[in-house]
């Protein structure tokens, strides 16, 4: 079975710059690093499928597509039956579960970014590019995972506020015999 193409000269030869960056020129390694970071930002798990642990990448892509489907369903529900969406999101247990899911997604996305850094192999990059890649990785991690974690925190705060406000039930007006109210 011949597996040769323009990047792989044959079996045993490691010339594919995506999976084996040590054989690539420095410019290709730099471009590869930024593309892998962009892939992790736009489609979490795709960098792992392309250049890393494919099983981890497939699982991450399954989670990504599931989240997209749930968000799309929530948007459709917001357009068709907003009251049902608000009722379900202000439910104590539903908002708790959503908060836990957001926290898990934040941790998972951060781990995917760290795995992408491992796939990039910073020692193979040019010295002047390493700080740029590390800085961009930090900014992307804070922007994505930090936003999800902050969303989970804000959901917890609003959950406790709604629970506190409505914990006593509806307001009742005492009824006294012989008084009329207008």
GUTOR-837600 format. One record per residue: y, x, z of N, C-alpha, C in turn; residue in one letter. Coordinates in steps of 0.02 Angstrom, whole numbers, padded with zeros to 5 digits, always signed. Each point is the difference from the previous one (the first is absolute). Layout:
N
YXZYXZYXZA
...
***
This chain:
182
-00059+00042+00000+00059-00042+00000+00062+00045+00000X
+00037-00001-00053+00058+00042-00007+00061-00036+00029X
+00033+00032+00049+00057-00031+00033+00064+00038-00017X
+00004+00028-00058+00060+00039-00017+00054-00045-00029X
+00061+00016+00017+00059-00032-00028+00056+00051+00001X
+00061-00021-00010+00055+00049-00005+00014+00035+00067X
-00019-00031+00057+00012+00031+00064-00062+00035+00028X
-00058-00019-00022-00062+00027+00027-00039+00032-00057X
-00005+00066+00003-00032+00037-00055-00076-00008+00000X
-00028-00030+00050-00072-00010+00002-00024-00005+00072X
-00065-00010+00008-00027-00006+00068+00011+00065+00039X
+00023-00008+00062+00011+00058+00043+00069+00031-00006X
+00038-00018-00050+00067+00027-00009+00050-00049+00032X
+00042+00025+00045+00047-00042+00036+00070+00008-00029X
+00014-00037-00053+00066+00004-00031+00038-00065+00001X
-00026-00053+00031+00034-00064+00005+00055+00007+00053X
+00064-00002-00020+00054+00013+00048+00008-00055+00053X
-00025-00060-00013+00007-00053+00048-00048+00010+00059X
-00063+00014-00015-00049+00009+00053-00004+00072+00024X
+00017+00048-00040-00004+00071+00018+00066+00035-00016X
+00049-00007+00044+00067+00027-00015+00003+00076+00001X
-00049+00033+00029+00003+00073+00005-00002+00033-00069X
-00026-00035-00050-00003+00028-00068+00060-00021-00043X
+00045-00040+00028+00058-00024-00038+00059+00047+00009X
+00045+00001-00049+00061+00040+00008+00045-00031+00054X
+00045+00040+00028+00043-00024+00055+00040-00064-00017X
+00025-00006-00060+00038-00059-00019-00043-00063+00001X
-00062+00007-00022-00046-00057+00001-00018-00020+00072X
-00006+00049+00044-00015-00015+00071+00059-00038+00032X
+00060+00021-00016+00059-00034+00027+00004-00072-00025X
-00009-00009-00064+00001-00067-00029-00056-00042+00030X
-00059+00029+00009-00057-00035+00030+00017-00023+00071X
+00033+00043+00039+00018-00017+00069+00045-00061+00002X
+00052+00000-00041+00047-00056+00001-00032-00063-00028X
-00043+00006-00049-00034-00059-00027-00047-00030+00052X
-00036+00043+00037-00045-00026+00052+00039-00035+00055X
+00058+00026+00019+00041-00033+00050+00025-00068-00027X
+00020-00001-00063+00024-00062-00030-00057-00052-00004X
-00060+00023-00017-00057-00045-00003-00014-00031+00069X
+00004+00041+00052-00013-00026+00067+00054-00048+00021X
+00062+00011-00022+00054-00046+00016-00009-00068-00035X
-00014+00002-00065-00002-00061-00041-00066-00038+00009X
-00054+00037+00000-00067-00031+00003-00043+00039+00049X
+00006-00015+00065-00036+00039+00050-00075+00001-00014X
-00028+00059-00002-00071+00010-00014-00012+00028-00070X
+00048-00007-00044-00010+00023-00069-00003+00076-00004X
+00039+00035+00040-00003+00073-00001-00069+00024+00022X
-00030-00035+00048-00067+00019+00023-00051-00012-00055X
+00006-00055-00036-00046-00014-00055+00006+00052-00055X
+00062+00019-00015+00012+00047-00055-00021+00071+00017X
+00017+00023+00060-00009+00071+00014-00034+00016+00067X
-00020-00049+00037-00028+00014+00066-00065-00036+00013X
-00005-00027+00060-00059-00037+00022+00001-00069-00032X
-00044-00009-00049+00001-00063-00038-00019-00061+00042X
-00045+00009+00048-00020-00056+00041+00059-00023+00044X
+00036+00047+00029+00060-00017+00039+00051-00034-00044X
+00010+00025-00061+00047-00029-00046-00018-00071-00019X
-00065-00012-00012-00021-00068-00018+00012-00049+00057X
-00015+00021+00061+00012-00043+00058+00075-00014+00008X
+00041+00051-00008+00072-00009+00006+00026-00046-00055X
-00026+00007-00060+00021-00045-00054-00021-00072+00013X
-00059-00009+00029-00021-00068+00018+00048-00031+00051X
+00020+00040+00049+00048-00025+00050+00067-00014-00034X
+00022+00044-00043+00064-00009-00035+00000-00064-00040X
-00052-00012-00040-00002-00060-00041-00007-00063+00043X
-00036+00005+00056-00005-00057+00046+00068-00017+00029X
+00037+00051+00021+00067-00012+00027+00045-00031-00053X
-00003+00025-00061+00040-00029-00054-00018-00073-00010X
-00064-00017+00002-00022-00069-00010+00026-00044+00057X
-00003+00024+00061+00024-00039+00057+00076-00010-00004X
+00037+00052-00019+00072-00006-00008+00017-00050-00055X
-00036+00004-00055+00011-00048-00055-00015-00071+00023X
-00054-00010+00038-00017-00066+00026+00054-00024+00048X
+00028+00045+00041+00054-00019+00046+00063-00020-00039X
+00014+00036-00054+00058-00019-00042-00009-00068-00031X
-00060-00014-00025-00013-00065-00030+00006-00054+00054X
-00026+00014+00059+00004-00048+00055+00073-00010+00021X
+00040+00053-00001+00071-00006+00017+00037-00044-00049X
-00020+00002-00063+00032-00041-00051-00025-00072+00001X
-00062-00011+00020-00028-00067-00004+00000-00037+00067X
-00013+00035+00055-00004-00034+00065+00026+00048+00054X
+00064+00007+00003+00031+00048+00045-00015-00016+00073X
-00003-00064+00018-00013-00021+00069-00067+00026+00024X
-00051-00004-00043-00067+00024+00019+00002+00076+00011X
+00035+00036-00042+00005+00072+00007+00035+00019+00065X
+00056-00033+00015+00037+00015+00061-00041-00019+00061X
-00033-00056-00002-00042-00022+00057-00056+00050+00012X
-00032+00023-00053-00056+00047+00010+00025+00068+00022X
+00059+00022-00023+00025+00065+00021+00029+00000+00070X
+00022-00057+00025+00026-00003+00068-00054-00018+00051X
-00060-00013-00023-00056-00010+00045-00014+00065+00036X
-00011-00003+00065-00009+00060+00040-00057+00045-00023X
-00058-00029-00013-00057+00041-00021+00008+00026-00071X
+00026-00041-00044+00009+00021-00069+00049+00058-00004X
+00055-00004+00037+00048+00055-00002-00027+00062+00034X
-00042-00008+00051-00033+00058+00031-00046+00035-00049X
-00040-00040-00035-00046+00029-00050+00039+00035-00055X
+00054-00032-00023+00042+00031-00051+00031+00065+00025X
+00021+00002+00063+00028+00060+00029-00052+00057+00002X
-00061-00016+00019-00053+00051+00001-00015+00025-00070X
-00001-00046-00048-00013+00020-00070+00055+00045-00025X
+00063-00016+00015+00056+00043-00021-00006+00070+00031X
-00018+00003+00063-00008+00065+00033-00057+00040-00031X
-00056-00033-00015-00056+00034-00032+00018+00024-00071X
+00037-00042-00036+00023+00021-00067+00047+00060+00004X
+00043+00002+00051+00045+00057+00009-00040+00063+00013X
-00049-00004+00045-00041+00059+00016-00041+00021-00061X
-00027-00048-00036-00040+00016-00060+00041+00033-00054X
+00060-00024-00012+00043+00029-00051+00020+00071+00019X
+00014+00010+00065+00017+00068+00024-00059+00047-00010X
-00060-00023+00014-00060+00041-00010-00011+00015-00074X
+00015-00048-00043-00006+00013-00072+00050+00052-00023X
+00060-00001+00027+00049+00051-00017-00023+00069+00024X
-00027+00003+00060-00025+00064+00025-00059+00025-00042X
-00043-00047-00021-00056+00019-00044+00026+00023-00067X
+00053-00030-00024+00031+00022-00063+00027+00070+00007X
+00029+00016+00057+00023+00068+00012-00058+00049-00002X
-00057-00019+00027-00059+00042-00003-00023+00010-00072X
+00003-00054-00039-00020+00004-00071+00048+00045-00039X
+00065-00003+00017+00050+00041-00035-00013+00074+00010X
-00025+00019+00059-00012+00070+00018+00064+00041-00004X
+00044-00009+00049+00065+00034+00000-00004+00076-00009X
-00050+00036+00026-00001+00073-00012-00003+00019-00074X
-00023-00045-00042-00004+00015-00072+00068-00010-00035X
+00046-00034+00033+00065-00012-00030+00044+00062+00006X
+00051+00003-00043+00049+00054+00006+00036-00007+00067X
+00021+00056+00027+00033+00000+00066+00062-00044+00002X
+00040+00000-00052+00062-00040+00001-00013-00075-00006X
-00059-00020-00023-00016-00070-00010-00030-00031+00063X
-00032+00041+00041-00035-00026+00060+00046-00041+00046X
+00061+00024+00016+00043-00041+00043+00020-00066-00032X
+00009+00000-00066+00017-00062-00035-00056-00051+00005X
-00062+00023-00010-00058-00044+00004-00008-00026+00071X
+00007+00045+00049-00008-00021+00070+00056-00048+00020X
+00061+00014-00022+00056-00045+00016-00008-00068-00032X
-00020-00001-00063-00011-00064-00034-00056-00039+00033X
-00053+00035+00019-00056-00033+00035+00025-00031+00065X
+00040+00036+00038+00026-00027+00063+00044-00061-00012X
+00044+00004-00050+00044-00057-00015-00041-00060-00022X
-00050+00010-00042-00042-00055-00023-00041-00030+00056X
-00025+00043+00045-00039-00026+00057+00043-00042+00046X
+00060+00025+00014+00045-00038+00044+00021-00065-00034X
+00014+00004-00065+00021-00060-00036-00053-00053-00005X
-00062+00019-00008-00054-00049-00008-00032-00018+00066X
-00032+00048+00031-00035-00013+00063+00049-00018+00055X
+00057+00033+00001+00051-00017+00050+00025-00071-00007X
+00010-00022-00062+00023-00068-00012-00053-00051+00022X
-00062+00014-00016-00053-00046+00022-00006-00002+00076X
+00004+00058+00032-00004+00002+00073+00059-00036+00031X
+00060+00009-00028+00059-00035+00026-00007-00075-00011X
-00029-00020-00056-00013-00071-00012-00047-00029+00051X
-00052+00039+00019-00046-00023+00052+00036-00006+00067X
+00043+00048+00015+00039-00003+00062+00045-00062+00000X
+00037-00011-00054+00045-00057-00004-00038-00066+00004X
-00059-00002-00029-00041-00061+00004-00021-00012+00073X
-00016+00053+00036-00018-00008+00070+00060-00024+00041X
+00059+00026-00014+00060-00021+00036+00014-00074-00014X
-00003-00019-00064+00014-00070-00017-00055-00045+00027X
-00061+00024+00001-00055-00039+00027+00011-00015+00074X
+00020+00050+00037+00012-00011+00072+00063-00043+00010X
+00050+00007-00042+00059-00042+00006-00016-00074-00013X
-00038-00012-00053-00020-00069-00015-00043-00028+00056X
-00045+00042+00026-00042-00022+00056+00040-00016+00062X
+00052+00039+00014+00043-00011+00058+00043-00063-00008X
+00027-00008-00059+00045-00057-00012-00038-00066+00004X
-00059-00002-00030-00036-00063-00003-00058-00005+00049X
-00001+00042+00051-00056-00001+00047-00001-00062+00044X
+00058-00029+00016+00001-00058+00044-00011-00065-00037X
-00005+00001-00065-00011-00061-00037+00066-00032-00019X
-00003-00062-00027+00061-00033-00021+00042-00021+00061X
+00065-00004-00011+00045-00019+00054-00010-00074+00016X
-00006-00014+00063-00008-00071+00019+00062-00023+00038X
+00020-00061-00014+00058-00030+00034-00028-00048+00052X
+00020+00009+00062-00026-00045+00051+00025-00072-00010X
-00044-00047+00010+00017-00071-00009+00012-00031+00068X
+00054-00032+00006+00014-00036+00062+00011-00073-00016X
-00026-00042+00042+00004-00072-00011+00072-00024+00009X
+00021-00043-00043+00065-00031+00006+00056+00038-00034X
-00013+00059-00028+00053+00036-00034-00011-00005-00075X
+00054-00007-00033-00004+00000-00073+00036+00061-00026X
-00026+00026-00052+00033+00058-00029+00018-00015-00072X
+00056+00024-00022+00024-00012-00068-00005+00060-00041X
***
